[in-house]
Structures are given as C-alpha cells and as structure tokens.
C-alpha cells in the first residue's frame, strides 16, 4: 500500500492528443513529511504517518509540539497514517512523483460537502406521493414499521446529510506534475475546494493503463515565413504640364492679287 496527502484545488478539463476531453480534479500535493514510522514489532501494525502544510506554532499543544520536534519538522495542519506503507525513513520528505505515475488507479478519501438537514426524499432517494390536492401524503417519511412503540435501528429518516468520510475508488491519475506539486486525477473527488484528501493505491488491484498523451498549451509551432521578393521599381513617365488656356489658330492673310 502506498499513498500521499494533498489538497483539492479545483476541477478543470484537458485535451489529449487524439482530441478527447478529460474532466480532471487538480490536487495540490506539497512534499509530505514522514512524522512516524510504525512497525509490527513495536506498534503491532505497519504504517507511515505523513503530515502536510505548515501551521503556526501557537496553534499546537505541548504533546503535539514534541511529536513534531522529534521529526525535526514544523507543525503540520493535516496528519494521517497510511496503513501498510513502508520503505520511507523517519523525518524524510515524500513527493508525489515518488509514489504515483500517470496511468495508475487510486482511491481518494476525504470529507464530503455538508448539505445540512435534509428530508428522506433528498437524503435517501425516496419516492414522493401524489401531489394532487386530494392526496393526504406528499413528501412524508412513510411507514415506521411494526407498532412496538420504538423505531428500529438503521431506519432511514430525515436528518443531517453530508460532511462524512467518503472514498471514491478507481480514479485514474492523468498527470503527475512534480515541478508544480500538482496531480491531475480523472473525475470528481470528495469535498469542497481547499479540502485535504488522501490519495492511496486502489485496493481492488486494477492494473495501470498507458499514460495519456496530453495536448500542451505551451507548445508553439514555428512556421517558416515566406521570403517576398521586392517588386521592381517602375519609373513613372514624365508628364509635361499643359496650360488650360486654349491657343487660338493663326489665320494667314490672303496674298491673292486682284486683276484690274
């Protein structure tokens, strides 16, 4: 088993080179600090405790301060154990590219969005009654079961919905960006924005796929600019200016002699 802690940022979409649109969730995975390594001989089970994102020292009590001081680490805001994870030394840093590669399937665990108090139709997907005026039953809970003056356990009734630990299984890792400490996971994951989540190896053992070839927005195509030859210079003909005054024709005098 392997895993890492991260923070949900937002959802977006990317394109592959073959033109497919893939909806993804962006998870910020800062370097995790190994705060404790639990062994079978000492603790009874194998696990690795990870912590991520620093917080102020005045927000930590004395027992927690001593725990972080042993690992020579600043106090962490989100601390969780990954069961059966081994191979990492106490006090070291763990990054996303050391754990996962593109094409792997993961299980993502987080706290789902809280939806407040909801009725049985919204909370448990019950069907409603007829909405006509003559009907005496519209959006009620329904039968409470046998009449023994109590409600049986696990009866589906109205109540608080959401804000519970939820795991979405078999999500594909599209990209692991170690330079920007980001992971792109196909599909949606539990929780609102800025919610901490655990990204772990899938328990159903699905084999990794071939990494998708993504279309990069930063790729630039350099085209050769055609060389345009300069047009030959054609000299304009010289046009003499002519006056607008019309020349009157010259009338020659007659030289014919008149006979006497």
C-alpha positions as CSV (number, residue, x, y, z in Angstrom):
1,X,0.0,0.0,0.0
2,X,1.2,3.5,-0.8
3,X,-0.3,6.9,-0.5
4,X,0.2,10.7,-0.1
5,X,-1.7,13.6,1.4
6,X,-2.9,16.6,-0.7
7,X,-5.4,19.4,-1.0
8,X,-8.2,19.7,-3.5
9,X,-7.8,22.9,-5.6
10,X,-10.5,22.9,-8.4
11,X,-11.8,21.0,-11.3
12,X,-10.9,21.7,-15.0
13,X,-10.6,19.9,-18.3
14,X,-7.8,18.9,-20.5
15,X,-7.4,17.5,-24.0
16,X,-5.4,14.6,-25.2
17,X,-3.5,14.5,-28.5
18,X,-6.2,12.3,-30.1
19,X,-8.9,15.0,-29.3
20,X,-10.5,13.5,-26.2
21,X,-11.7,15.9,-23.5
22,X,-10.9,14.6,-20.0
23,X,-12.5,16.2,-16.9
24,X,-9.9,16.3,-14.1
25,X,-9.6,17.4,-10.5
26,X,-6.4,19.4,-9.6
27,X,-4.9,18.2,-6.3
28,X,-2.0,20.2,-4.8
29,X,0.5,17.7,-3.4
30,X,3.2,19.5,-1.4
31,X,6.1,17.4,-0.1
32,X,4.9,15.3,2.8
33,X,7.0,14.8,5.9
34,X,7.3,11.4,7.5
35,X,6.4,12.1,11.1
36,X,6.4,8.5,12.3
37,X,7.2,5.0,11.1
38,X,5.2,2.3,12.8
39,X,6.4,-1.3,12.8
40,X,4.8,-4.7,13.6
41,X,7.3,-5.3,16.5
42,X,6.8,-2.0,18.3
43,X,3.2,-0.9,17.4
44,X,1.5,-4.1,16.3
45,X,0.9,-2.9,12.7
46,X,2.8,-1.4,9.8
47,X,2.1,2.2,8.9
48,X,3.7,5.5,7.9
49,X,2.4,8.8,9.4
50,X,2.5,11.7,7.0
51,X,2.0,15.4,7.5
52,X,1.5,18.3,5.1
53,X,1.2,22.1,5.2
54,X,2.8,24.0,8.0
55,X,0.8,25.9,10.6
56,X,1.7,28.4,13.4
57,X,3.3,27.0,16.5
58,X,0.8,28.7,18.8
59,X,-2.0,26.5,17.4
60,X,-0.3,23.3,18.6
61,X,-0.4,22.0,22.2
62,X,2.7,20.6,24.0
63,X,2.3,16.9,23.2
64,X,1.9,17.7,19.5
65,X,4.9,20.1,19.6
66,X,7.1,17.3,21.0
67,X,5.8,14.9,18.3
68,X,6.8,17.2,15.5
69,X,10.1,18.1,17.2
70,X,11.2,14.5,17.1
71,X,10.8,14.5,13.3
72,X,12.6,17.9,13.1
73,X,9.6,19.3,11.4
74,X,7.4,22.3,11.6
75,X,3.8,21.7,13.0
76,X,1.6,20.3,10.2
77,X,-2.0,21.1,9.6
78,X,-3.1,17.7,8.2
79,X,-1.7,14.5,9.6
80,X,-2.8,11.0,8.6
81,X,-1.5,7.4,8.7
82,X,-1.2,5.3,5.6
83,X,-1.5,1.6,6.6
84,X,0.9,-1.0,5.2
85,X,3.1,1.8,3.7
86,X,6.8,1.2,4.3
87,X,10.2,2.0,2.8
88,X,10.5,5.6,3.9
89,X,12.8,6.9,6.7
90,X,11.7,8.9,9.6
91,X,11.9,12.7,9.0
92,X,12.3,12.5,5.2
93,X,10.3,14.2,2.5
94,X,7.9,12.3,0.2
95,X,6.8,13.8,-3.1
96,X,4.0,12.7,-5.5
97,X,6.4,11.5,-8.3
98,X,8.0,9.1,-5.8
99,X,4.6,7.4,-5.1
100,X,2.5,7.6,-8.3
101,X,2.9,7.7,-12.1
102,X,0.5,8.6,-14.8
103,X,-2.0,5.9,-15.7
104,X,-2.3,4.4,-12.2
105,X,-5.6,4.0,-10.4
106,X,-6.1,5.4,-7.0
107,X,-8.7,5.7,-4.2
108,X,-9.3,9.2,-2.9
109,X,-10.7,9.7,0.7
110,X,-12.0,13.0,2.0
111,X,-14.8,14.7,3.9
112,X,-17.8,15.2,1.6
113,X,-19.6,18.5,1.3
114,X,-22.1,19.2,4.1
115,X,-25.7,19.7,3.0
116,X,-27.4,20.4,6.3
117,X,-30.7,18.8,7.4
118,X,-32.5,17.1,4.6
119,X,-35.7,15.1,4.2
120,X,-35.9,11.4,3.3
121,X,-36.5,12.1,-0.4
122,X,-33.2,14.0,-0.8
123,X,-31.2,12.1,1.8
124,X,-32.3,8.5,0.9
125,X,-33.8,9.0,-2.6
126,X,-37.3,8.1,-1.5
127,X,-40.3,8.5,-3.9
128,X,-42.9,11.1,-3.1
129,X,-46.7,10.6,-3.0
130,X,-49.2,12.1,-5.5
131,X,-49.1,15.9,-5.5
132,X,-52.9,16.3,-6.1
133,X,-55.0,18.3,-3.6
134,X,-56.9,15.1,-2.7
135,X,-53.9,13.2,-1.7
136,X,-53.1,13.1,2.0
137,X,-49.5,12.1,1.5
138,X,-46.9,14.1,-0.4
139,X,-43.3,14.1,0.9
140,X,-43.6,12.1,4.1
141,X,-41.3,9.5,5.5
142,X,-43.7,6.6,5.2
143,X,-44.3,3.7,7.4
144,X,-42.3,3.4,10.6
145,X,-42.5,-0.4,10.7
146,X,-44.1,-2.7,13.3
147,X,-46.0,-0.9,16.1
148,X,-43.9,-1.7,19.1
149,X,-43.5,1.8,20.4
150,X,-40.0,2.3,19.2
151,X,-38.0,2.9,15.9
152,X,-35.7,0.1,14.7
153,X,-32.1,0.9,14.3
154,X,-30.9,1.9,10.8
155,X,-34.3,3.2,9.8
156,X,-33.8,5.7,7.0
157,X,-35.3,9.0,8.2
158,X,-34.7,12.8,7.7
159,X,-31.5,14.1,9.3
160,X,-28.1,15.6,8.8
161,X,-26.7,14.9,5.3
162,X,-23.1,15.1,4.0
163,X,-19.9,16.1,5.9
164,X,-18.9,12.5,6.2
165,X,-15.8,10.5,5.4
166,X,-16.2,9.3,1.8
167,X,-13.9,7.3,-0.6
168,X,-14.1,7.4,-4.4
169,X,-12.4,4.3,-5.8
170,X,-10.6,3.6,-9.1
171,X,-9.8,7.1,-10.3
172,X,-7.2,7.4,-13.0
173,X,-4.1,9.5,-12.5
174,X,-3.8,11.6,-15.7
175,X,-0.7,13.6,-14.8
176,X,1.9,14.0,-12.0
177,X,3.5,17.4,-12.2
178,X,6.4,17.3,-9.9
179,X,7.7,20.8,-10.8
180,X,4.4,22.5,-9.7
181,X,3.5,19.9,-7.0
182,X,0.2,19.0,-8.7
183,X,-1.7,15.9,-9.6
184,X,-4.5,15.7,-12.2
185,X,-7.0,12.9,-11.3
186,X,-9.8,12.0,-13.7
187,X,-13.3,12.6,-12.4
188,X,-14.5,14.2,-9.1
189,X,-13.3,13.6,-5.6
190,X,-15.0,14.3,-2.2
191,X,-15.1,17.6,-0.5
192,X,-15.2,21.3,-1.3
193,X,-12.3,23.4,-2.6
194,X,-9.2,23.6,-0.3
195,X,-10.3,20.3,1.4
196,X,-7.5,17.9,2.4
197,X,-7.7,14.5,0.9
198,X,-5.8,11.2,1.0
199,X,-4.7,9.7,-2.3
200,X,-4.0,6.0,-1.9
201,X,-3.3,3.0,-4.0
202,X,-6.5,1.3,-5.2
203,X,-7.5,-1.7,-3.0
204,X,-9.1,-3.6,-5.9
205,X,-5.8,-4.0,-7.7
206,X,-6.6,-2.6,-11.1
207,X,-3.6,-2.5,-13.3
208,X,-2.2,0.8,-14.6
209,X,-3.0,2.0,-18.1
210,X,-0.8,3.6,-20.6
211,X,-0.3,7.2,-19.7
212,X,-2.5,9.6,-21.7
213,X,-0.6,11.9,-24.1
214,X,-1.8,15.4,-23.3
215,X,-2.1,18.3,-25.6
216,X,0.2,21.0,-24.3
217,X,-0.9,24.6,-24.3
218,X,2.6,25.9,-24.3
219,X,3.6,24.1,-27.4
220,X,4.4,26.6,-30.2
221,X,4.6,25.9,-33.9
222,X,7.4,27.8,-35.6
223,X,6.4,28.3,-39.3
224,X,8.9,29.5,-41.9
225,X,7.9,32.9,-43.1
226,X,8.0,33.0,-46.9
227,X,10.5,35.4,-48.5
228,X,8.7,38.0,-50.5
229,X,10.9,39.4,-53.3
230,X,10.8,43.2,-53.6
231,X,8.8,44.4,-56.6
232,X,10.9,46.1,-59.3
233,X,10.7,49.9,-59.2
234,X,8.9,51.3,-62.2
235,X,9.8,54.8,-63.1
236,X,6.7,56.9,-63.8
237,X,6.7,58.7,-67.1
238,X,7.4,62.4,-67.0
239,X,4.2,64.3,-67.9
240,X,4.7,67.9,-69.1
241,X,2.4,70.4,-67.6
242,X,0.0,71.9,-70.0
243,X,-1.8,75.2,-69.6
244,X,-5.5,75.3,-69.6
245,X,-5.5,78.3,-72.0
246,X,-6.6,77.2,-75.5
247,X,-4.3,78.5,-78.3
248,X,-6.2,80.4,-81.0
249,X,-5.4,79.3,-84.5
250,X,-3.4,81.8,-86.6
251,X,-5.3,83.0,-89.7
252,X,-2.9,83.7,-92.6
253,X,-3.6,86.8,-94.8
254,X,-4.6,86.1,-98.3
255,X,-2.0,87.2,-100.9
256,X,-4.1,86.7,-104.0
257,X,-3.8,89.6,-106.4
258,X,-7.0,91.1,-107.8
259,X,-7.0,91.6,-111.5
260,X,-7.6,95.1,-112.7
